[in-house]
Amino acid sequence: MLQTKKATRIVAPFMALAMLLAGCTTATDEAVRLVSAPEAAELLDDTVASEVVLDIRTPDEYNGGHLADAVLIDFYEPDFRDMISELDRDKDYVMYCRSGNRSAEAAKIMRELGFTSVDEVDGGIVAWLEAGLPVETP
Protein backbone atom coordinates (compact mmCIF):
# COMPACT_ATOMS: atom_id res chain seq x y z
CA MET A 1 0.00 0.00 0.00
CA LEU A 2 2.85 2.38 0.88
CA GLN A 3 4.52 1.75 -2.48
CA THR A 4 1.26 2.48 -4.34
CA LYS A 5 0.88 5.88 -2.63
CA LYS A 6 4.53 6.70 -3.36
CA ALA A 7 4.15 5.71 -7.01
CA THR A 8 0.98 7.80 -7.28
CA ARG A 9 2.78 10.86 -5.92
CA ILE A 10 5.56 10.39 -8.46
CA VAL A 11 3.36 9.61 -11.48
CA ALA A 12 0.56 12.13 -10.85
CA PRO A 13 2.58 15.27 -11.71
CA PHE A 14 3.77 13.68 -14.97
CA MET A 15 0.22 12.75 -15.90
CA ALA A 16 -0.97 16.30 -15.23
CA LEU A 17 1.87 17.70 -17.35
CA ALA A 18 1.06 15.28 -20.19
CA MET A 19 -2.61 16.32 -20.15
CA LEU A 20 -1.66 19.99 -20.13
CA LEU A 21 0.71 19.57 -23.07
CA ALA A 22 -1.86 17.54 -25.00
CA GLY A 23 -4.39 20.34 -24.52
CA CYS A 24 -1.92 22.94 -25.81
CA THR A 25 -1.08 20.87 -28.86
CA THR A 26 -4.72 20.55 -29.82
CA ALA A 27 -5.29 24.30 -29.59
CA THR A 28 -2.32 25.20 -31.78
CA ASP A 29 -3.11 22.49 -34.35
CA GLU A 30 -6.55 24.04 -34.82
CA ALA A 31 -4.90 27.36 -35.73
CA VAL A 32 -3.87 25.86 -39.09
CA ARG A 33 -6.41 23.95 -41.16
CA LEU A 34 -5.85 22.09 -44.41
CA VAL A 35 -8.72 22.99 -46.77
CA SER A 36 -9.55 21.93 -50.30
CA ALA A 37 -9.33 24.43 -53.13
CA PRO A 38 -13.16 24.69 -53.39
CA GLU A 39 -13.38 25.28 -49.62
CA ALA A 40 -10.75 28.01 -49.87
CA ALA A 41 -12.63 29.59 -52.79
CA GLU A 42 -15.80 29.59 -50.70
CA LEU A 43 -13.97 31.34 -47.84
CA LEU A 44 -12.63 33.98 -50.24
CA ASP A 45 -15.94 34.39 -52.07
CA ASP A 46 -17.76 35.52 -48.94
CA THR A 47 -18.85 39.14 -49.42
CA VAL A 48 -17.48 40.06 -46.00
CA ALA A 49 -14.29 37.99 -46.41
CA SER A 50 -11.50 39.35 -44.28
CA GLU A 51 -8.91 36.72 -45.14
CA VAL A 52 -5.47 37.76 -46.30
CA VAL A 53 -4.36 35.59 -49.22
CA LEU A 54 -0.70 34.57 -48.99
CA ASP A 55 1.10 33.25 -52.06
CA ILE A 56 4.43 31.84 -50.90
CA ARG A 57 5.76 30.89 -54.33
CA THR A 58 8.54 32.62 -56.27
CA PRO A 59 7.91 35.88 -58.15
CA ASP A 60 8.08 34.00 -61.48
CA GLU A 61 5.43 31.53 -60.31
CA TYR A 62 3.28 34.39 -59.00
CA ASN A 63 3.52 36.22 -62.35
CA GLY A 64 2.33 33.08 -64.12
CA GLY A 65 -1.01 33.34 -62.31
CA HIS A 66 -2.14 33.89 -58.73
CA LEU A 67 -5.26 34.13 -56.61
CA ALA A 68 -7.00 37.51 -56.56
CA ASP A 69 -5.49 40.00 -54.11
CA ALA A 70 -2.71 37.55 -53.14
CA VAL A 71 0.23 38.94 -51.19
CA LEU A 72 3.52 37.45 -52.37
CA ILE A 73 6.05 36.36 -49.74
CA ASP A 74 8.64 34.11 -51.38
CA PHE A 75 9.27 31.01 -49.24
CA TYR A 76 12.81 30.73 -50.61
CA GLU A 77 13.88 34.19 -49.43
CA PRO A 78 16.38 33.95 -46.56
CA ASP A 79 14.26 36.32 -44.45
CA PHE A 80 10.97 34.48 -45.09
CA ARG A 81 10.41 33.79 -41.39
CA ASP A 82 11.07 37.45 -40.55
CA MET A 83 8.60 38.63 -43.21
CA ILE A 84 5.94 36.24 -41.91
CA SER A 85 6.60 37.36 -38.33
CA GLU A 86 5.72 40.95 -39.31
CA LEU A 87 2.16 39.93 -40.26
CA ASP A 88 -0.77 40.41 -37.88
CA ARG A 89 -1.14 37.10 -36.02
CA ASP A 90 -4.84 37.69 -35.32
CA LYS A 91 -5.98 38.05 -38.96
CA ASP A 92 -7.38 35.17 -41.00
CA TYR A 93 -5.06 33.83 -43.71
CA VAL A 94 -5.52 31.60 -46.74
CA MET A 95 -2.08 30.38 -47.83
CA TYR A 96 -0.94 28.43 -50.86
CA CYS A 97 2.12 27.45 -52.84
CA ARG A 98 2.40 25.35 -56.00
CA SER A 99 1.53 21.88 -54.67
CA GLY A 100 1.41 22.08 -50.88
CA ASN A 101 4.99 21.27 -49.84
CA ARG A 102 6.14 24.81 -49.08
CA SER A 103 2.83 25.78 -47.49
CA ALA A 104 3.10 22.81 -45.11
CA GLU A 105 6.49 24.10 -43.96
CA ALA A 106 5.19 27.67 -43.76
CA ALA A 107 2.22 26.46 -41.70
CA LYS A 108 4.67 25.03 -39.13
CA ILE A 109 6.41 28.40 -38.96
CA MET A 110 3.13 30.27 -38.58
CA ARG A 111 2.07 27.87 -35.82
CA GLU A 112 5.37 28.47 -34.00
CA LEU A 113 4.91 32.23 -34.34
CA GLY A 114 1.44 32.10 -32.77
CA PHE A 115 -0.87 32.74 -35.73
CA THR A 116 -4.45 31.97 -34.78
CA SER A 117 -6.20 31.33 -38.13
CA VAL A 118 -4.45 29.93 -41.21
CA ASP A 119 -6.20 27.93 -43.92
CA GLU A 120 -3.67 26.07 -46.06
CA VAL A 121 -4.88 25.13 -49.56
CA ASP A 122 -4.42 21.38 -49.93
CA GLY A 123 -2.59 20.77 -53.20
CA GLY A 124 -1.77 24.45 -53.71
CA ILE A 125 -2.46 26.31 -56.92
CA VAL A 126 -2.24 23.04 -58.84
CA ALA A 127 -5.39 21.83 -57.04
CA TRP A 128 -6.94 25.29 -57.44
CA LEU A 129 -6.50 25.15 -61.22
CA GLU A 130 -7.64 21.50 -61.41
CA ALA A 131 -10.87 22.60 -59.67
CA GLY A 132 -11.38 25.14 -62.48
CA LEU A 133 -11.03 28.13 -60.15
CA PRO A 134 -9.92 31.53 -61.47
CA VAL A 135 -6.47 33.08 -61.27
CA GLU A 136 -5.20 36.53 -62.15
CA THR A 137 -2.11 37.46 -64.12
CA PRO A 138 -0.26 40.77 -63.91
Helices and strands as residue ranges (DSSP letters): H 2-29, E 32-35, H 37-45, E 52-55, H 59-63, E 71-72, H 80-85, E 93-96, H 101-112, E 118-121, H 124-130
